[in-house]
Amino acid sequence: MPTYTVHAPPPRQGDKTSAPERFVFVRDGFHVWAFVLAPVWLLVHRLWLAFVIYLVGYGILGTALAFMRVSASVQSLVALMIALLVGFEASSIWRWTLTRRGWATLGFVVGEDTELAERRFFAQWNSRTTDAVASPQAPSAPSYSAPVRRGTPSPSDVIGLFPEPGGQR
């Protein structure tokens, strides 16, 4: 099932928080359209700096391969590898751009599609904000418990990859 990261834009002037309808859900995983039409995908998602880096890098690499008189099959293989890289890293590029623009990462949610992920996130987010308003108490410090050992340690207790303590390596 796909995982989505949730990003909130910086608040507009005069607002304290961002409007929830402006949140962006970025799906992790392979993006087929970024693989097939990388420049168009970058432009549709308004990733201007990534688009310029893609064009400059692809241009330099294409020129270098042509200058070295590399065969057309190798050039096609390099183009396929670049397309695969963009397809696999599309969500990371999108998240990097959002972070660079000052968007806050609110968390992640799992859902079969974007609509279900939005429903799950906003249901949890709404209950969290309702609980915070209902009980304005200061958060308590986390309590930790000591690990429990059952019985006395035996000489055969080994932590690691070796069969017996002090054995040959």
N, C-alpha and C positions, 0 to 999 in steps of 0.2 A: 504494500500500500504506500503511495507517495507521501513524502514528508514535505511540509511547507514551512518556510520561515516567515514571520510576520514583522513588517517594518512600518513604523509610524513616521510621518514627515515632521519637520520642525514646525511648531505652532506658528500660525500667522500672527501678524501684528495685532495686539490687543487681546489675543487669546492666551489662556494659560496652558491648554492642552490641545493636541491635534484632534481634528474631527475624525471619528471612527470610519466614516465613509471614504476617507482618503488613504486608509491603510492599504499596503500592498502585500500580497501573498506571493512569495517566490518559491516555485516548486524545485526541489532537489532532483537531480537525475539528468538523463540525457535529453536534450532539446532537439527534436528532429528538424524543426524549421531553422534553428541556428546552424545545424549541420548542412542543410540543403542550400539555404540562402543566407549566409552569415552577414553580409553587409546590410541586407534588407532587415533582418532580425535586429541587428544593432540599432538601426535607424528607427524602427518601429518602437523599440523600448527606450528611445532617446538616450542611448549610451554613446554620446558624442566623442568623448576622449578614447573610449575603446574602439570606436569606428575609425578614428584617425590613426591610432596605433596599428589596427588591423591593416588599413590601406598602406601605410608606410612600410610596415614589416613585410607584407605580402609583395609590395613593389620592389623592395630591396632584395628579397629572396629570389623573386622571379628574374630580376635583372642579373643577379649573381649566377643563377643557374644558366641563363642564356649566355652570359659572358664566358662561362666555363664550358659551353657547348655540350651540356648534358642532354642525353636523349629525351625524347618526348615522353616515353614511358616513365622515366624517373621523375620528370617534372610533374606528370599526372599523379604519381605516387606521393610526391611531396604535397601537392594540392589536396589530395585525399587526407593525408595526415593532418594538415592544418585544419581542414573542415572537421575532422573527428575531434581534434583538440578544442575547437570552438564549440562543438556540440556538447562535449562532456563538461566543459568549463563555463558554459553560458550562465548558469545560475550563480556561480562564484563571481563572474564578471559583473552581473547585475547587482549582487549584494555589495560588492566592492564599490560600485558607483553610488549606490544608495548611502552607504556609510560615508563616503567622501563628501556627499551633499548634505550631511548632517542628519540623516534619518536614523532613528533609534530602532534597534532590534528588540521587539517585545517578547519574542519567544518562538516556539515552533509548535506545529500541530500536524496531526496525521489525518488524512482523509482520502477517499477514493477520487475525488475531484475537488476543484477549487471551491465550489459552492458548499460542499459538505465540510471542507476544512474551515471555511468562513463561519458556518453555523456552529461548529464545535468550538472554535476559538472564541466567538462572541458570547456563547453560552457560558463558558468558563470565565471569561473576562467580566461579564456582567455580574456573575455571582461573586467574583472576587471584589469588585467595586462595591456591591451591595453589602457584603460582609464587612468591608472596611468602613463604610458609612455607619452601619448598625453598631459596631463595637469599636469606638475610637481609642481603645486601650493601646498602650505601648507594646510592641512585640516583645515577648518574653525571650530570654536567652535560651538557646538550644541546650537540652540536657543530654549528656553523654553517659553511657554506661560502660563499666569495665568489662573486658572480654571474660567469658566464663570458660574455665578449663575443667573438664570432667576427668577426675582421677589424677594420679601422679604421672609425671612424664616417664616414659620408658626409654631404655637405651636405643631402641629401634626407631624412635621418632626422628625423622629426617625431614628437613625442609630443603628442597632443591632437587637436583637431578641425580644424585649419587645414591647407590643402594644402601650404604651403611656409613655411619660417621667415621671419619678418619680413613676411609677406604682409598684405594688407588684411583687416580684420575685418569 
